[in-house]
Amino acid sequence: MLIARTGCGGRRILPRSRRLRRLPLPVLPMDHFEPPVLHLRTAPRQILANVQVVLTDIDGTMTGDARITPAVIEASLRLAAAGVDIFPVTGRSAGEALGLARYIPSFSRAIAENGGVLIVPDRPIVYLRQRVDAAEMARAAAKLGHGNWRLAPCSAFRLTDQAWDRADHTEAELAQARTAAEDMGICLTWSSVHIHLTAAPPDKGLGALTVLAQDGIDPLRALTIGDAPNDEGLWQAGRFGITVGTADVAHSWQRLRHTPAYTVARESQGWRQMAELILEARLAPAS
């Protein structure tokens, strides 16, 4: 009897003896590759004006040179003053997300660990995904990385996943590791800074949808923005009103299962572009 189960990415995982050999996808040179999407400035003004909440990745999206810059903080405060909620949805650990939510002026909460937990300062942690078996993930990482992956220090503060430093591991290498992880029943995704392993599929978008529903916020009034494969859940069609990727998404585009509808410039410059376009749309006179 053939028994199939659902694995990461919604795939049906079959016994190894019944699997077809997966052919590699053609990958084009990235030197001059541009995502086949429009710049956010072409989005309908009314949709931008209707944005109530920005669901935003942190690393490689709000950051420039690995730091959240004063210019981004200023732009986020302007959005907050205009009535737009800034809601970080990050791959960072629960511990780091608590610091972000407590000390960044425009943040009041955060979803951490790629949709795993909701962090609100001075309130109990809300689990959006099962807790991780760190020892199991360590064994998987040793096989997937052939002993060459370095455990991220922040893993000590993680509750629903474990992370290894991205370092100089390439997109092609990580795509192969993801396929191998799926064969093991483990979920793998990556960002600009980390490689993440979980038992249950990581999904920033699903975590965000759960919290928005609890808060009574229409997801069609949400704008999502990210830069890497661990942001795919924020880009899944039909979930949110408008989906955006920074220009850095070009590095992963041909390996993404879900892609954004619009793009902006790289890193924090793109985040500031997004903020300005929302503010311009909200301040524009009604036609």
C-alpha positions in Angstrom: 0.0 0.0 0.0 1.3 3.5 -0.9 1.0 6.0 1.9 1.8 9.7 1.2 2.1 12.5 3.7 2.2 16.2 3.3 5.7 17.7 3.8 7.3 21.1 3.6 5.8 23.3 0.9 2.7 21.2 0.7 4.5 18.5 -1.2 3.3 14.8 -0.9 6.3 12.9 0.4 6.4 9.3 -1.0 8.5 6.4 0.2 11.9 6.6 -1.4 11.3 3.6 -3.6 8.3 5.2 -5.3 9.8 8.7 -5.9 10.6 9.9 -9.4 14.0 11.4 -9.9 13.8 15.2 -9.6 15.4 17.0 -12.5 17.3 20.2 -11.6 15.7 23.4 -12.7 17.7 25.6 -15.1 19.3 28.5 -13.3 20.2 31.6 -15.3 23.2 33.9 -14.5 22.2 36.5 -11.9 24.5 39.3 -13.0 21.8 41.1 -15.0 18.7 39.2 -13.9 15.7 41.4 -12.9 12.5 39.9 -11.4 9.7 40.0 -14.0 7.5 42.3 -11.8 6.7 46.0 -11.7 8.1 48.6 -9.3 5.8 49.4 -6.4 5.4 52.9 -7.8 3.1 51.4 -10.5 0.7 50.0 -7.9 -2.8 51.5 -7.8 -2.7 54.5 -5.6 -6.0 53.5 -3.8 -4.5 50.2 -2.8 -1.5 51.9 -1.3 -3.6 54.4 0.5 -5.7 51.6 1.9 -2.8 49.9 3.7 -3.5 49.5 7.4 -0.5 47.3 8.4 3.0 46.7 7.0 4.1 43.1 7.6 7.9 43.4 7.3 10.9 41.2 7.3 13.9 42.7 9.2 17.3 41.5 7.9 18.0 42.6 4.3 14.7 44.4 4.2 14.7 47.1 6.9 18.5 46.9 7.4 21.3 48.4 5.5 24.8 47.1 6.1 23.2 44.8 8.7 21.8 47.6 10.8 18.4 49.3 11.1 19.3 52.8 10.1 18.0 56.0 11.6 16.4 56.8 8.2 14.4 53.6 8.4 13.3 54.3 12.0 12.3 57.8 10.9 10.2 56.4 8.0 8.6 53.8 10.2 7.6 56.6 12.7 6.1 58.6 9.9 4.0 55.6 8.9 2.9 55.0 12.4 1.9 58.6 12.8 -0.2 58.3 9.6 -2.0 55.3 11.2 -0.1 52.5 9.6 0.9 49.6 11.9 4.5 48.4 11.5 4.5 44.7 12.3 7.8 42.9 12.0 7.6 39.2 10.9 11.2 38.0 11.2 13.3 34.9 11.1 15.1 36.1 14.2 14.8 34.3 17.5 12.1 34.9 20.0 14.7 36.5 22.3 15.8 39.0 19.7 12.2 39.7 18.7 11.4 40.7 22.2 14.2 43.3 22.1 13.0 44.6 18.8 9.4 44.9 20.0 10.4 46.5 23.3 12.9 49.1 22.1 12.1 50.0 18.4 9.6 52.9 18.8 7.3 52.0 15.9 7.1 48.3 17.0 4.7 47.0 19.7 5.0 43.3 18.9 6.7 40.9 16.5 6.3 37.5 15.0 9.6 35.6 15.3 11.2 32.4 14.0 9.5 32.5 10.5 5.9 32.5 11.9 6.7 30.4 14.9 5.8 32.7 17.9 4.1 36.0 18.6 6.1 38.2 20.9 4.4 41.1 22.8 6.5 42.7 25.6 5.3 41.8 29.1 2.8 39.2 27.9 3.0 35.4 27.6 4.6 34.1 24.4 2.0 32.8 21.9 3.0 29.7 20.0 2.0 29.7 16.4 3.9 26.4 15.6 5.1 23.5 17.7 8.2 23.7 19.8 11.4 22.4 18.3 13.5 19.4 19.2 16.9 21.0 19.1 18.7 17.7 19.2 16.8 16.4 16.2 17.6 19.5 14.2 21.3 19.3 15.2 21.4 15.7 13.8 19.8 16.8 10.6 22.1 19.8 10.2 25.2 17.6 10.6 24.0 15.4 7.7 22.8 18.3 5.5 25.8 20.5 6.0 28.3 17.6 6.1 29.5 18.9 9.4 30.3 22.3 7.9 27.4 24.4 9.2 28.0 26.6 12.2 25.2 26.9 14.8 24.0 30.4 15.1 24.5 31.8 18.7 20.9 33.0 18.7 19.7 29.4 18.6 20.0 29.5 22.4 17.0 31.8 22.4 14.9 29.9 19.8 11.7 28.1 20.7 10.3 26.7 17.4 13.3 26.3 15.1 17.1 26.2 15.1 19.4 28.3 12.9 22.8 28.1 11.4 24.9 30.9 10.1 24.3 31.5 6.3 28.0 32.5 5.9 29.1 32.0 2.3 26.7 29.1 1.5 25.3 29.7 -2.0 21.7 29.7 -3.2 22.4 26.5 -5.2 23.9 24.7 -2.2 20.9 25.7 0.0 18.4 24.6 -2.6 20.0 21.2 -2.8 20.0 21.0 1.0 16.3 21.9 1.1 15.5 19.0 -1.2 17.6 16.6 1.0 15.9 18.0 4.1 12.5 17.3 2.6 13.5 13.7 2.0 14.3 13.5 5.7 11.0 15.0 6.7 12.7 18.2 7.9 11.8 21.7 6.7 14.6 24.0 5.6 14.5 27.6 4.6 17.0 30.4 4.5 17.4 34.2 4.8 20.2 36.6 4.1 21.7 35.7 7.5 20.5 32.2 8.6 19.7 28.7 7.5 16.6 27.5 9.5 15.5 23.9 10.3 12.1 23.0 11.7 9.9 20.0 12.0 6.8 21.8 10.8 6.8 24.1 7.7 8.0 27.6 8.5 5.4 30.1 7.2 5.6 33.8 8.0 2.4 34.5 6.1 0.4 31.9 8.0 1.6 33.2 11.3 0.7 36.7 10.3 -2.8 35.7 9.1 -3.4 34.0 12.4 -2.6 37.2 14.4 -4.4 39.5 12.0 -7.5 37.4 12.3 -7.3 37.6 16.1 -7.0 41.4 15.9 -9.8 41.8 13.4 -7.6 43.2 10.7 -8.4 42.6 7.1 -5.4 40.9 5.4 -6.3 42.7 2.2 -5.3 45.9 3.9 -1.9 44.5 4.6 1.3 45.2 2.6 4.0 42.6 3.0 7.7 43.1 2.2 10.7 40.8 2.3 13.9 39.8 0.5 14.6 36.0 0.8 13.1 32.5 0.5 11.9 32.6 4.2 9.6 35.4 3.2 7.7 33.3 0.6 4.7 32.9 2.9 4.3 36.7 2.9 4.1 36.7 -0.9 1.7 33.8 -1.4 -1.0 34.9 -3.8 -4.4 35.7 -2.4 -3.3 36.1 1.2 -2.5 39.8 1.5 -3.5 43.0 -0.3 -0.1 43.8 -1.8 3.2 41.9 -1.8 6.6 43.5 -2.2 10.2 42.2 -2.6 13.3 44.2 -2.3 15.6 44.0 -5.4 17.7 41.5 -3.5 15.0 38.9 -4.2 16.5 38.5 -7.6 19.2 36.3 -6.1 16.6 33.7 -5.1 13.9 34.3 -7.7 14.3 31.2 -9.8 14.1 29.0 -6.8 11.0 30.6 -5.1 7.7 28.8 -4.9 5.8 32.1 -4.3 7.0 35.5 -5.6 6.0 39.1 -4.8 3.8 41.2 -7.1 6.0 44.3 -6.9 9.6 45.2 -6.2 11.5 48.1 -4.7 15.2 49.0 -4.4 17.7 47.0 -2.3 17.6 46.6 1.4 16.7 49.6 3.5 16.6 51.9 0.5 13.7 49.8 -0.8 12.0 49.9 2.5 12.1 53.7 2.6 10.7 53.8 -1.0 7.8 51.6 0.2 7.1 53.9 3.1 7.2 57.1 1.0 4.8 55.6 -1.6 2.3 54.7 1.1 2.6 58.1 2.7 2.2 59.9 -0.7 -0.9 57.8 -1.5 -2.5 58.5 1.9 -1.8 62.3 1.6 -3.0 62.6 -2.0 -6.4 64.2 -2.6 -9.2 61.8 -3.5 -9.9 61.8 -7.2 
